[in-house]
Amino acid sequence: MVEKKIYAVIMAAGSGTRMGSELPKQFLPLGGIPILRRTIESFSRACPDARIVTVLPKDSIPYWKEYCAEHFSHCTQLLVEGGITRFHSVRNALARIPDGVVVAIQDGVRPLVSVDMIRRMAAQMGKVRALIPVVPMVDSLKVLERGADGELHTAEGAEADRASIFGAQTPQMFRSEDLKEAYAQAYDTFFTDDASVALRKGIPLSYIEGERYNLKITTPDDLRLAEAILRVSR
């Protein structure tokens, strides 16, 4: 295991409009336990000494404090208010993290990440500056464009090689100094995850094979799939 202290930043500041529920998706139950709690517990089990930093919408902080006081008091967390975008939310969290540590950024709605993968990633952070879990694409890929009629059409001359396309997951791990320097950049819509921010700054990225079941829960279908996976894995 890496010697540096690990700070696990759990990103749960999104609104979750695609879920279509009054309760924000990070608080919805998965197997009777809030999704966010399951995500945090994965890190707590994998790295018991990790410092948990939970990033939430301002309006959701009182709700989560009350839940934790009643049901999750054994897990100490630093709660941070999210920003106007994910980029700004991560920046808010980094302002509360010291130098000389490893920062793991995890989507709060990826509750099925395995303890084993977190530990394997943490063990590599003594040798690399940034580590990103990725999974290969298994579907055939089509490059399309939307025409003036609003319909999708084949993009002429454009091809996608499935063998070279991978999907990025979280957690994504970085040295704290590197990530802070990367997030000192101005916001850009190009930034889709922490790896893209680090890459723009020139930080070398290393990769590890991710997990097919480490899905991000964003829609009701995702939640049903996660419930099914949870039942099978018990």
ZAFIFI-211830 format. One line per 3 residues: number of its first residue (from 1); their letters; for each residue x, y, z of N, C-alpha, C. Coordinates in pm, whole numbers. Each point is the difference from the previous one (the first is absolute). Layout:
// ZAFIFI-211830
NUM = a = X/Y/Z/X/Y/Z/X/Y/Z | ...
//
This chain:
// ZAFIFI-211830
1 = mve = 85/-119/0/-85/119/0/88/124/0 | -41/101/-73/75/124/-7/15/60/139 | 118/60/24/27/55/132/-70/134/22
4 = kki = -24/73/-106/-62/131/15/-145/-14/46 | -43/96/78/-139/6/43/-91/15/-122 | -113/-67/4/-97/10/-109/-119/86/42
7 = yav = -32/96/-83/-122/79/16/-97/-44/-110 | -112/-56/39/-101/-46/-95/-107/109/-14 | -2/64/-116/-97/106/-27/-120/-64/-70
10 = ima = -111/-3/68/-122/-64/-51/-89/109/-60 | -11/-2/-132/-72/106/-70/-150/-31/-6 | -78/76/75/-145/-22/5/-74/132/-3
13 = ags = 52/93/-83/-57/135/-4/-93/22/-118 | -26/-105/-79/-86/15/-115/-147/4/37 | -82/49/-94/-144/10/25/-74/-128/-33
16 = gtr = 55/-81/-92/-62/-128/-32/-135/10/-66 | -17/95/-92/-131/21/-62/-45/-119/-84 | 95/-75/-55/-38/-113/-86/-63/-115/78
19 = mgs = 15/0/131/-60/-106/79/-150/20/16 | -45/126/-8/-143/28/6/-63/-23/136 | 78/13/107/-54/-19/135/17/128/82
22 = elp = -86/17/99/12/118/86/126/-7/84 | 34/-119/47/120/-18/80/120/-8/-94 | 105/80/25/120/-9/-85/50/-142/-10
25 = kqf = 50/-38/-117/32/-140/-28/102/-58/97 | 93/84/51/102/-52/91/-58/-49/132 | -122/43/31/-63/-41/125/-103/-111/-20
28 = lpl = -26/-39/-124/-96/-106/-24/51/-132/55 | -90/-87/48/45/-128/57/41/-100/-106 | 106/-69/27/46/-113/-82/16/-117/95
31 = ggi = -89/-98/-12/0/-109/97/-27/49/141 | -82/104/12/-38/53/131/98/98/60 | 110/30/-68/102/91/50/23/110/-102
34 = pil = 10/127/42/22/108/-97/122/-26/-89 | -15/33/-128/108/-20/-95/129/66/49 | -10/122/48/119/72/45/70/-73/114
37 = rrt = -77/-52/93/61/-73/111/75/-123/-50 | -59/-72/-93/68/-118/-54/133/38/-66 | 1/111/-71/123/46/-64/106/32/104
40 = ies = -38/73/102/95/37/105/52/-124/71 | -90/-95/28/41/-120/72/100/-83/-80 | -7/4/-132/98/-72/-81/140/52/28
43 = fsr = 14/132/10/131/59/31/40/-27/144 | -94/7/91/32/-24/141/50/-141/23 | -57/-96/-72/44/-139/13/136/-21/-68
46 = acp = 18/63/-115/124/-19/-75/118/68/69 | -22/121/49/107/80/62/-53/58/130 | 4/-76/107/-60/45/127/55/133/51
49 = dar = 124/34/-39/59/125/47/-26/117/-93 | -74/-23/-108/-26/108/-96/-87/108/64 | 25/123/-38/-82/113/44/-110/18/-104
52 = ivt = -125/-2/42/-112/12/-92/-45/146/-10 | -1/51/-123/-47/136/-27/-123/-12/-90 | -115/33/50/-125/-16/-74/-48/135/-50
55 = vlp = -15/12/-132/-41/126/-63/-147/-9/-36 | -78/94/52/-146/-4/-13/-54/136/-42 | -120/2/-59/-67/129/-22/-26/67/136
58 = kds = 5/129/2/-19/73/126/-130/-40/70 | -107/-12/-78/-130/-30/59/-10/-142/54 | 91/-89/-42/-6/-140/43/86/-29/122
61 = ipy = 84/94/38/90/-24/113/-77/-27/130 | -102/80/34/-75/-30/124/-63/-139/-1 | -54/-40/-114/-62/-134/-12/103/-108/28
64 = wke = 118/11/-61/102/-103/16/56/0/143 | 14/116/57/47/7/140/-97/-73/91 | -130/23/-20/-101/-65/85/2/-151/-20
67 = yca = 11/-44/-127/4/-144/-25/122/-63/67 | 114/63/-17/123/-57/57/-3/-3/152 | -59/101/61/-9/4/146/-84/-117/52
70 = ehf = -101/-39/-77/-90/-106/44/44/-140/-43 | 66/-11/-117/25/-132/-57/144/-28/-42 | 85/101/-3/132/-16/-59/106/77/78
73 = shc = -20/7/130/84/86/84/142/-53/16 | 22/-128/-27/134/-58/17/96/43/-110 | -53/60/-107/86/44/-110/17/151/4
76 = tql = 120/44/33/29/142/6/21/55/-140 | -68/109/-32/11/61/-131/22/150/12 | 73/54/-96/10/144/-18/-97/36/-110
79 = lve = -102/81/30/-100/37/-98/38/132/-66 | -7/1/-133/38/117/-79/-115/37/-93 | -26/129/-10/-106/48/-89/47/-3/-145
82 = ggi = -85/-52/-88/33/-7/-142/-5/136/-67 | 55/4/-122/1/123/-79/-99/-6/-114 | 15/94/-93/-98/12/-108/18/-111/-105
85 = trf = 119/-59/-7/26/-115/-87/78/-102/80 | 16/-120/-57/82/-102/67/142/50/18 | 53/70/-101/135/56/9/15/87/124
88 = hsv = -95/89/20/7/90/115/-23/-74/132 | -79/-105/-4/-21/-80/121/129/-70/42 | 73/-57/-97/128/-63/32/97/104/54
91 = rna = 2/115/-62/89/108/46/-31/38/145 | -129/6/36/-37/30/139/55/-104/95 | -7/-127/-41/50/-108/86/152/8/14
94 = lar = 69/27/-109/147/6/4/50/111/92 | -79/104/16/38/108/90/7/-45/145 | -60/-115/29/-4/-52/137/98/-117/20
97 = ipd = 81/-27/-100/88/-116/4/145/44/4 | 83/-57/85/141/41/10/84/-54/-115 | 120/53/-11/97/-55/-95/58/-129/55
100 = gvv = 65/-75/-88/70/-121/44/-87/-120/24 | -120/0/-60/-92/-114/17/-45/-48/-137 | -67/-113/-1/-63/-51/-121/-148/37/4
103 = vai = -49/53/-111/-141/37/-8/-70/-98/-95 | -104/-64/49/-83/-88/-81/-135/68/-21 | -32/28/-125/-129/64/-32/-97/-110/-45
106 = qdg = -110/-12/71/-97/-106/-28/-139/58/-17 | -69/-42/-107/-140/37/-16/-81/-58/115 | -81/83/62/-80/-48/113/-104/-102/-39
109 = vrp = -31/-9/-130/-101/-95/-47/64/-116/-75 | 121/-38/40/62/-125/-46/19/-91/123 | -109/-54/52/6/-73/127/53/-142/-11
112 = lvs = 15/-52/-122/39/-141/-16/149/-18/-27 | 77/106/12/145/-15/-16/51/-98/106 | 92/-86/-40/45/-103/94/112/50/90
115 = vdm = 5/-57/119/107/29/94/134/-39/-61 | 0/-110/-74/124/-49/-61/58/101/-98 | -85/61/-85/52/94/-97/55/125/68
118 = irr = -68/48/101/49/117/73/136/-29/61 | 14/-117/60/128/-35/61/111/-15/-104 | -32/-62/-115/101/-16/-104/45/136/-54
121 = maa = -93/91/-14/35/133/-48/86/74/102 | -40/-7/126/76/68/105/143/-52/7 | 16/-130/-21/133/-60/9/92/48/-111
124 = qmg = -57/43/-113/82/46/-112/37/148/9 | -64/72/91/20/145/2/137/43/52 | 78/-94/49/138/33/34/90/3/-121
127 = kvr = -50/-49/-116/83/-11/-120/-48/90/-114 | -124/47/5/-54/81/-109/-56/130/55 | -22/96/-89/-51/131/43/-152/8/-10
130 = ali = -57/-79/-88/-146/-1/-16/-41/-135/-53 | -111/-53/53/-43/-134/-38/-150/3/-30 | -35/-46/-121/-138/8/-48/-51/-139/-35
133 = pvv = -113/-45/57/-57/-129/-40/-79/15/-130 | 20/-93/-93/-69/6/-129/-52/-138/-36 | -106/-1/-80/-55/-125/-51/-12/10/-152
136 = pmv = 29/-110/-71/-9/3/-146/-144/8/-47 | -19/59/-116/-132/5/-61/-34/-138/-58 | -119/-48/26/-42/-131/-52/-103/14/-111
139 = dsl = -63/116/-12/-98/23/-106/68/49/-127 | -61/-25/-114/46/61/-124/-24/151/7 | 96/77/-48/-9/145/9/-33/61/-135
142 = kvl = -84/101/0/-38/72/-121/24/149/22 | 64/64/-96/19/145/5/-113/64/-78 | -85/76/69/-119/59/-60/-1/151/17
145 = erg = -82/65/-77/-23/143/16/-148/27/-17 | -46/106/64/-142/33/-9/-20/102/-111 | -85/-33/-95/-23/86/-114/-97/113/29
148 = adg = -24/82/-100/-92/113/14/-141/-46/31 | -31/-123/-39/-133/-55/26/-14/-54/142 | 109/7/77/-3/-47/137/27/-148/15
151 = elh = 13/-71/-113/24/-143/3/150/-31/-2 | 35/-120/48/139/-43/1/37/-61/-136 | 121/34/-46/49/-50/-127/146/-43/16
154 = tae = 45/-89/-87/140/-41/1/89/118/-33 | 107/17/80/98/105/-26/97/-51/-105 | -3/59/-117/81/-48/-112/149/10/33
157 = gae = 71/-110/-27/145/0/16/48/-18/142 | -91/-12/95/39/-14/142/-18/-145/43 | 103/-55/63/-6/-137/48/47/-5/145
160 = adr = -54/-93/74/40/-19/140/56/-140/16 | 122/-9/50/64/-129/23/-29/-44/143 | -87/-100/13/-40/-44/133/119/-46/84
163 = asi = 102/-54/-65/115/-53/74/77/108/75 | -15/125/-43/75/108/64/-88/91/86 | -127/-35/16/-93/81/78/-31/-67/133
166 = fga = 17/73/108/-26/-52/134/-86/100/76 | -80/-52/90/-80/85/87/71/22/134 | 7/124/43/65/32/127/-98/-12/115
169 = qtp = 48/-52/113/-82/-13/120/65/81/113 | -59/-8/114/61/48/123/0/-118/98 | 88/3/103/81/113/44/117/28/-93
172 = qmf = 37/128/-8/121/42/-67/93/56/107 | 123/-48/3/92/35/107/116/86/-51 | 39/97/82/103/96/-36/82/38/124
175 = rse = 121/49/-24/73/67/106/-66/135/23 | -16/36/126/-77/121/30/60/126/-63 | 133/10/-1/62/118/-58/-30/12/-149
178 = dlk = 4/-113/-70/-30/-1/-143/-144/44/-26 | -93/-57/76/-140/29/-24/-35/145/33 | 60/52/106/-24/141/33/51/91/-110
181 = eay = 117/-32/-54/55/81/-109/-89/-8/-123 | -52/-119/-28/-89/-17/-115/-128/80/17 | -54/-1/119/-126/71/25/18/150/22
184 = aqa = 124/47/-7/23/144/1/-24/60/-138 | -16/-87/-102/-30/47/-134/-142/58/-6 | -24/80/-104/-134/51/-23/-91/-113/-46
187 = ydt = -125/8/35/-97/-102/-39/-16/-4/-152 | -17/-120/-52/-19/-22/-143/-105/-109/-17 | -91/18/-94/-103/-102/-22/60/-131/-50
190 = fft = 125/2/-43/70/-122/-39/18/-94/118 | 2/54/121/26/-81/119/-122/-85/33 | 11/-130/-27/-110/-92/27/23/-83/125
193 = dda = 125/-10/43/33/-69/124/133/54/50 | 47/-53/110/124/50/59/120/-33/-88 | -5/-113/-68/110/-37/-89/17/102/-112
196 = sva = -110/51/-53/11/98/-108/59/132/51 | -28/35/125/59/121/59/150/-21/18 | 38/-116/52/142/-29/22/76/-8/-132
199 = lrk = -62/-59/-101/66/-14/-130/29/136/-61 | -93/93/11/20/134/-53/122/67/65 | 25/-33/125/114/59/72/129/-75/-29
202 = gip = -5/-109/-73/120/-74/-34/39/-106/100 | -90/-34/90/29/-104/99/-14/-137/-68 | 102/-84/7/-7/-131/-67/-102/-91/68
205 = lsy = -82/-64/-82/-105/-87/51/40/-146/-18 | -24/-81/101/15/-144/-10/-140/-61/13 | -13/-124/-48/-132/-61/-8/-1/-139/62
208 = ieg = -118/-38/48/-21/-132/58/-134/-50/-50 | -11/-130/-16/-127/-56/-46/-109/23/103 | -111/58/-45/-111/27/89/-90/-121/18
211 = ery = -122/25/45/-94/-108/29/-131/24/-72 | -48/-101/-69/-124/13/-77/-117/40/88 | -4/-48/124/-113/30/86/15/129/79
214 = nlk = 108/72/-21/22/127/69/-77/109/-75 | -131/-17/-9/-81/91/-79/-36/126/77 | -23/105/-76/-45/127/57/-152/5/-9
217 = itt = -66/17/114/-145/-3/5/-54/139/-30 | -60/16/-118/-54/130/-40/-146/-6/-41 | -50/-119/-31/-138/-13/-46/-70/-112/79
220 = pdd = -132/-6/-6/-71/-111/66/46/-137/-49 | 31/-11/-130/50/-128/-52/132/-39/66 | 88/99/21/127/-27/68/-24/-53/141
223 = lrl = -96/60/68/-30/-42/136/-54/-143/4 | -86/-33/-94/-52/-137/-7/112/-99/-30 | 91/37/-88/113/-88/-31/88/-19/122
226 = aea = 26/108/73/82/-9/121/-65/-90/104 | -132/10/13/-72/-86/94/17/-147/-40 | -7/-28/-129/15/-138/-47/141/-51/27
229 = ilr = 99/84/-27/140/-40/26/21/-26/148 | -58/84/82/15/-15/145/-62/-131/49 | -115/-34/-54/-66/-125/42/85/-121/-39
232 = vsr = 58/2/-119/80/-113/-46/129/-13/80 | 58/112/41/129/-1/68/-10/-34/147 | -119/-3/54/-15/-29/143/27/-148/29
//
